[in-house]
Amino acid sequence: MKERRLRAVLAPLYLKLYEDVAPGLKESLAPMIAGVAKIIGETAEVLTLPVIRSQEDIARLKEACGNEDIDCVITLHISYSPSLLTASALADIQKPILMIDTTLDQGFDAMSETYLLKNHGIHGVMDLAAVLRSMGVNYSVCAGHYMDKPFAQRLKWNLNILLAAARFTGQNIAITGKPFHMMGDFAVDFNMIKKRFGHTVVEIGEDEIAGAMEEISDRETDEIFKKETTNCIFKGNEKGLKTNIRQYLAMKKLFETRNITGYTMNFGDFYKTPVPFYTVGRLMADSAGYAGEGDVLTASLGLPMNILANKAAFSEFFCPDWKAGLLIMSHMGEADPRFAQAREKLTIQEKTALGKELPSYYYKFEAEPMEMTYVTWTKNRDGGLRLLSGLLDCIRYPLFEELGAPHFIVKPKKELHAFLTEYSENGGGHHLYVAEGNVARELSTFAGTVGVDFEFLG
């Protein structure tokens, strides 16, 4: 997927009164602005505004943040600044807000007659945070001295979440076919998610995919076929795999042309071309979002989850082993090869989808043991949406040859009956994303940034 840097506006805040009572104070605080801007600039594009002191300066802030290319606004209290100077403007801008909570000096050893004026921006942060919270405006805070390395690390952590939030909103999610009939846990009005998150649902019919496949050259197909059959154990026929590779290349080009970042499909709506299990596996490995059965909402999680974690992929809780307290994670044929154990070769396995004749292919592998974070959408009673998350242990476990579908085994952090009870009592659906490592804190901050509720099941 195409990558881009976060684009941020840095807004230094100050009290105009201090220009009258302490001439030159503002200029002495310039190193703090430069230091914070330098840290931001290491991972993001940053536009640093002149110091905001009065209502006249607010127009400049609104103009800068009104640019569609800007992803977020970062406030920096270089000293005290009253909340009502900026609160309404920040609410009107409707961009994610990160508040920097820092000071010029690191400690009391720098005490001087101007120490208080130079180093009391923290209660400006408190003032503004209290007002924004009362207004229902989402924000996050990064606190610490700007010259400390741990602060820089925390700031970059926050910037990564802002990038995930920026990439999450306004996606183009492609769909082939119709959402699976009567599956209600992920059923949403496409107009609602357009209004709520800016997502546009793009229909890509099977005929369009077939047409795009015809434009893929034999050379492109043969090149990937050679790599796959060299690096993987191949179980199938050459013509069948090449057809699936051609389908992947065609879909990839359609995604690039239309700026598509996520995909969902109903396997029942493929008749002339293979059900794209191989294609989906490759797309997920490219960090595209995906979900089965026409689930646009879950597909929208793929892009931000791959920013918050090293890798993330669609899956489902499938079948339990009550005796051992284990769960099979699986789906029909979609598997992200990034989760395979490094010590073994992948297998590319042929299969046919339910009721289909054309052969599809999928990546077959034992998953690398790791701690995982799962996340799923749930629906609130008031019609709103919530992200539900928790942790799992993906364990080393031999594959079940009888299943004929990609799968891996997880062990919940608590007894299986307690886990499944709590998960369903909290409205967890059967579609979810799993990510490498513990990124629950990142998800909590991400949810707050995009304005959805979040619940962690410990």
Secondary structure, 3 states (H helix, E strand, C coil): CCCCCEEEEEEEECCCHHHHHCCCHHHHCHHHHHHHHHHHHCCEEEEECCCECCHHHHHHHHHHHCCCCCCEEEEEECCCCCHHHHHHHHHHHCCCEEEEECCCCCCHHHCCCCHHHHCCCHHHHHHHHHHHHHCCCCCEEEECCCCCHHHHHHHHHHHHHHHHHHHHCCCEEEEECCCCCCCCCCCCCHHHHHHHHCCEEEECCHHHHHHHHHCCCHHHHHHHHHHHHHHCEEECCHHHHHHHHHHHHHHHHHHHHHCCCEEEECHHHCCCCCCCHHHHHHHHHCCCEEEECCCHHHHCCHHHHHHHCCCEEEECEEEEECCCCEEEEECCCCCCHHHECCCCCCEEEEECCCCCCCCEEEEECCECCEEEEEEEEEECCCCCEEEEEEEEEEECCCCCCCCCCCEEEEEECCCHHHHHHHHHHCCCCCCEEEEECCCHHHHHHHHHHHCCEEEEEC
